[in-house]
Amino acid sequence: MAGQSHHTLELPMFEVPPKVLIVVAPYYVEIAADLVDGAKAELAKVSAQVSLVEVPGALEVPTAIGLAFRQADYDGFIALGCVIRGETTHYETVCDNSNRALQLLGVEGACIGNGILTVENREQAAVRADPGSENKGGGAAAAALHLISLKRRFGSSMSEVGSGQVSGSA
């Protein structure tokens, strides 16, 4: 909407570059390619190590991230894809369930930037995916980087605070 302003946080800096997995559902291949390009450009700004995997659809994105979160060595994840409303309730099912699964992984500690577009038509998707326009892939990458930074910060403070005895105890 006209007249709205948005604040964008500066990207965090990393002493050790993060290792990030991009999981993309390339059902709409041109949209997916733009999302990936935007995400990779954002990750390059912090010299992140990037891996990319493709899955069949948006419902498989959280499963792939969950597997990698539990079995691989990544600092964060970027979920990318596009769901365009159709004539059936399948749109709601895919949007609700993929989003819910990603959110649950997030509260378990996975640092996820969600860039799965949920739109009414292909034109909306193209604008949102375009790295030169709304750049939602880049936004998802930035979100993941901020969460990785927080996790590292909280992790180091927790080890410092919780690893020793309480002062004054014998």
DAGI-V347063 format. One record per backbone hydrogen bond with DSSP energy under -0.5 kcal/mol. CO is the residue of the C=O (numbers start at 1). NH is the residue of the N-H. If there is no record, write none. Layout:
BEGIN
co->[CO;CO]
nh->[NH;NH]
END
This chain:
BEGIN
co->[1;7;15;18;18;19;19;20;20;21;21;22;22;23;24;24;25;27;28;29;30;31;32;33;34;35;36;37;38;39;40;41;42;43;43;44;48;49;51;53;55;57;57;58;59;60;61;62;63;64;65;66;67;68;72;76;77;78;78;79;80;81;83;88;89;90;91;92;93;94;95;96;97;98;99;100;101;102;103;104;105;106;110;111;112;113;113;115;115;117;119;121;122;123;124;125;126;127;128;130;130;135;136;137;138;139;140;141;142;143;144;145;146;147;148;149;150;151;152;153;154;155;156;157;158;159;166]
nh->[4;9;17;20;49;75;76;22;51;23;78;24;53;80;26;55;27;29;32;33;34;35;36;37;38;39;40;41;42;43;44;45;45;46;48;47;50;20;22;24;26;60;61;62;63;64;65;66;67;68;69;70;71;72;74;21;113;23;80;115;25;117;119;91;93;94;95;96;97;98;99;100;101;102;103;104;105;106;107;108;110;109;112;77;114;79;115;81;117;83;85;125;126;127;128;129;130;134;136;133;135;139;140;141;142;143;144;145;146;147;148;149;150;151;152;153;154;155;156;157;158;159;160;161;162;163;169]
END
